[in-house]
Amino acid sequence: MIFHSGHQKHLKGLGSALQRSLEAGAVTVTAEVMPPRGGDPSHTLAMANLLRDWVQAINVTDGSRAVMRMSSLAVCRLLLDAGLEPVLQMAGRDRNRIGIQADLLGAHALGIRNLLCLTGDSVKAGDQPSVRPVHELESVRLLQQVSAFNRGEDPVKESLPDGPTALFAGAAADPHCASWSGLKRRLERKREAGARFVQTQMVMDPQVLERFCRDMAAPMELPVLAGVFLLKSARNASFINQKVPGANIPDSLIARLDAASDPAAEGIAIAAEQVRQFAGIAQGVHVMAVRAEERIPEVLERAGLSSQQS
């Protein structure tokens, strides 16, 4: 079997670039791309290529908002072929245990090392609400399965015949969660299950992020990538507040976007301010720009984060 040079390089390294950066305590940046709603990945790959010199790794969403898209696993392999490091997002909503086990082993075989374990958005939030969710493994049990494979354990026989996998798994968390005790219990369970880092939902209040990092993640020795969401307009922000679970964009930011002569530019300015501020609180940031990934390099540049090429 012939592997692309980027794939070979990834296989030879000691852990992924994301893992090395987080474990070294370095400021770490990731961003997100969305697979296509169809069989042509060219646009997704073009957007990912724009991020090449700006991020340590690129997340590929897995049926985000319960909407049909190309598989995250396929896009991650295409990113590897292009010499880019992916983070495979995997939701437990759509697969049973055997399907998840197969995809985890397949990801390892393909050289994919980074994984974000998710429960998955409710199908009621998507455009096919009659779909039957599976949810045999939610995020904690998914992390437990990853850890078992990383120990070389077979779910039926004693051990995997060809040794352990090498998957670097993370978990999601929402620092704005209304129940602090519930959030803490959930994060503790994810840490015990094998989470090695935390990627947060969009954060809008730096004080909330600081408390989350200081009082919750730090005692668990979990590095945090703070979620930054690029807003495009006041209408876009209001729509997100209505449709995205857990979103809490403050009225002050919506008013700022509404008053701007160029809302898109104002959204970039807001995101850059957040990146600059959050990178001084958490270990790094995760930038989300739905259908506007081409703006992410400008956000990072305005935040004072230099391209790795420079």
C-alpha positions in Angstrom: 0.0 0.0 0.0 1.3 3.4 -1.0 0.9 6.2 1.5 1.2 9.9 0.8 4.3 11.6 2.2 2.1 13.6 4.7 0.6 10.3 5.9 4.0 8.7 6.3 5.3 11.7 8.3 2.3 11.5 10.6 2.8 7.8 11.2 6.5 8.3 12.1 6.0 11.1 14.6 5.9 10.5 18.3 2.3 11.5 18.9 0.5 14.1 16.9 1.5 17.7 16.6 -1.6 18.6 18.6 -0.6 16.2 21.4 3.0 17.5 21.4 1.9 21.1 21.5 -0.5 20.6 24.4 1.8 18.4 26.4 4.6 21.0 26.0 2.3 23.7 27.4 2.6 25.7 24.2 -0.2 28.1 23.0 -2.2 25.8 20.7 -4.6 26.7 17.9 -7.1 24.5 16.2 -9.9 25.4 13.8 -12.9 23.6 12.3 -14.1 22.6 8.8 -17.4 21.0 7.8 -17.6 18.1 5.4 -19.6 18.7 2.3 -23.3 17.9 1.9 -22.5 15.7 -1.1 -19.7 13.6 -2.6 -17.2 16.4 -3.7 -14.8 17.4 -0.9 -12.9 20.0 -2.9 -14.3 23.1 -1.1 -13.7 21.6 2.3 -10.2 20.7 1.4 -9.6 24.2 -0.1 -10.8 25.8 3.2 -8.6 23.4 5.2 -5.6 24.3 3.1 -6.0 28.0 4.0 -5.4 27.0 7.6 -2.2 25.1 6.9 0.3 27.4 8.4 -2.0 28.8 11.2 -3.1 25.8 13.3 -1.7 22.7 14.9 -4.7 20.6 13.8 -8.0 20.9 11.9 -11.3 19.5 13.4 -13.7 17.8 11.0 -17.2 17.9 12.3 -19.3 14.7 12.6 -23.0 15.3 11.6 -23.0 18.6 13.4 -26.6 19.8 14.3 -27.8 16.4 13.1 -27.5 17.3 9.4 -26.3 14.8 6.8 -22.8 15.4 5.6 -19.8 13.3 4.3 -18.2 11.2 7.0 -15.7 12.9 9.2 -13.4 9.8 8.8 -13.2 10.2 5.0 -12.4 13.9 5.2 -9.8 13.3 7.9 -8.0 10.8 5.6 -8.1 13.3 2.8 -6.6 16.0 5.0 -3.8 13.5 5.9 -3.2 12.9 2.2 -2.8 16.7 1.8 -0.3 16.9 4.6 -2.7 18.4 7.2 -3.3 17.1 10.7 -6.9 16.3 11.4 -9.0 15.9 14.6 -11.6 13.3 14.0 -14.8 14.4 15.7 -16.9 11.3 16.5 -20.4 11.4 17.9 -22.1 8.4 19.5 -25.5 9.4 18.2 -25.4 7.6 14.8 -23.5 4.3 15.4 -23.8 1.3 17.6 -20.9 -0.1 19.6 -19.6 -2.3 16.7 -19.8 0.5 14.2 -17.9 2.8 16.6 -15.3 0.1 17.3 -14.8 -0.4 13.6 -14.3 3.4 12.9 -11.8 3.7 15.8 -9.7 0.9 14.5 -10.0 2.3 11.0 -8.9 5.7 12.1 -5.8 4.3 13.8 -5.0 2.3 10.7 -5.3 5.4 8.5 -2.9 7.3 10.7 -5.5 9.5 12.3 -4.4 10.2 15.9 -6.5 13.0 17.3 -10.1 12.4 18.3 -12.8 14.5 19.9 -15.4 12.3 21.6 -19.0 13.7 21.5 -22.5 12.5 22.3 -23.9 14.4 19.3 -26.7 16.9 18.9 -30.3 15.8 19.1 -31.8 14.6 15.8 -34.7 17.0 16.6 -32.3 19.9 15.9 -31.6 18.6 12.4 -33.4 18.5 9.1 -34.4 14.8 9.3 -36.1 14.8 12.8 -37.7 11.4 12.2 -34.2 9.7 12.1 -33.7 7.2 14.9 -30.7 8.0 17.1 -28.5 5.2 18.5 -26.6 6.6 21.4 -25.3 3.2 22.6 -22.1 5.0 23.5 -22.4 8.6 24.6 -19.2 10.6 25.1 -18.0 9.1 28.4 -18.5 5.5 27.2 -16.9 6.4 23.8 -13.8 7.7 25.7 -13.8 4.5 27.7 -13.7 2.5 24.5 -10.8 4.5 23.1 -8.9 4.0 26.3 -9.5 0.2 26.1 -8.2 0.1 22.6 -5.2 2.2 23.6 -4.5 -0.4 26.2 -4.7 -3.1 23.6 -7.9 -4.6 24.9 -10.3 -6.5 22.7 -14.0 -6.2 23.8 -14.5 -10.0 23.5 -11.1 -11.6 23.6 -8.4 -10.6 26.0 -6.3 -8.4 23.7 -6.1 -7.0 20.2 -4.1 -9.3 17.9 -1.9 -6.5 16.6 -1.3 -4.4 19.7 -2.8 -1.2 21.1 -4.0 1.8 19.2 -2.5 5.3 19.6 -5.4 7.7 19.7 -5.2 11.0 21.5 -8.7 11.7 22.7 -10.3 14.9 23.9 -13.7 15.9 25.2 -16.1 18.8 24.9 -17.4 21.0 27.7 -19.5 24.1 28.0 -18.1 26.6 30.6 -21.4 28.5 30.5 -23.3 25.5 31.7 -26.0 26.5 34.2 -25.1 23.7 36.6 -21.5 24.1 37.8 -21.6 21.0 39.9 -23.1 19.0 37.0 -20.4 20.3 34.7 -17.7 19.3 37.1 -19.1 15.8 37.6 -19.3 15.3 33.9 -15.8 16.5 33.2 -14.4 14.3 36.0 -16.1 11.3 34.4 -14.6 12.3 31.0 -11.1 12.7 32.6 -11.4 9.3 34.3 -12.6 7.7 31.0 -9.4 8.9 29.3 -9.9 12.5 28.0 -6.5 14.2 27.5 -7.7 17.7 26.6 -10.9 19.8 26.6 -12.3 21.7 23.7 -15.0 24.1 24.8 -18.2 25.2 23.2 -18.2 28.9 22.2 -17.2 31.1 25.1 -18.4 34.7 25.4 -17.4 35.7 28.9 -13.6 35.6 29.7 -14.4 35.5 33.5 -16.4 32.3 33.0 -13.5 30.8 31.0 -11.0 31.8 33.7 -13.1 30.2 36.4 -13.5 27.0 34.3 -9.8 26.8 33.6 -8.6 27.7 37.1 -11.1 25.8 39.3 -12.1 22.9 37.2 -9.8 21.9 34.3 -6.4 22.8 36.0 -7.0 20.6 39.0 -7.8 17.7 36.6 -4.6 18.5 34.6 -6.7 19.0 31.4 -5.4 21.5 28.9 -8.2 23.7 27.5 -8.8 24.9 24.0 -11.4 27.8 24.3 -14.0 27.9 21.7 -14.2 31.1 19.6 -17.1 31.5 17.2 -16.9 33.9 14.3 -20.1 36.0 14.1 -21.1 37.4 10.7 -23.9 39.8 11.6 -26.5 40.7 14.4 -29.0 38.5 12.6 -26.6 35.6 12.5 -25.9 36.0 16.2 -29.6 36.1 17.1 -30.2 33.0 15.0 -27.4 31.1 16.8 -28.9 32.1 20.2 -32.2 30.6 19.1 -31.0 27.5 17.3 -27.7 26.3 18.8 -28.0 24.5 22.2 -26.1 26.3 24.9 -25.4 29.4 22.9 -25.5 32.6 24.9 -24.2 35.5 22.8 -24.7 38.7 24.9 -26.9 41.5 23.8 -23.9 43.9 23.9 -22.1 42.0 21.1 -25.3 41.7 19.0 -25.8 45.5 19.4 -22.2 46.1 18.4 -22.7 44.0 15.2 -26.0 45.7 14.5 -24.4 49.2 14.7 -21.4 48.3 12.5 -21.2 49.6 9.0 -19.5 46.4 8.0 -20.8 43.6 10.2 -18.5 40.9 8.8 -15.4 43.0 9.5 -16.8 43.7 13.0 -17.3 40.0 13.5 -13.6 39.4 12.6 -12.6 42.1 15.1 -14.6 40.6 17.9 -13.2 37.1 17.2 -9.7 38.5 17.2 -10.2 40.2 20.5 -11.5 36.9 22.0 -8.6 34.9 20.6 -6.1 37.3 22.1 -7.9 37.3 25.4 -8.7 33.6 25.7 -5.2 32.5 24.6 -3.9 34.2 27.8 -6.4 32.3 30.0 -6.6 28.8 28.4 -3.8 26.9 26.8 -5.1 27.8 23.4 -8.2 28.4 21.2 -10.4 26.5 18.8 -11.9 28.7 16.1 -15.2 28.0 14.5 -16.3 29.9 11.4 -19.2 28.1 9.7 -19.2 28.8 6.0 -16.5 31.4 6.5 -13.4 29.4 7.2 -11.4 31.7 4.8 -11.6 34.4 7.4 -9.9 32.4 10.1 -6.3 33.4 9.1 -7.3 37.1 9.3 -8.8 36.5 12.8 -5.6 34.9 14.0 -3.3 37.5 12.4 -5.3 40.3 14.0 -5.1 38.5 17.3 -1.3 38.7 17.1 -0.7 35.0 16.4 1.9 34.6 13.7 1.7 32.1 10.8 3.9 29.1 11.4 5.4 29.8 8.0 6.8 33.2 9.0 
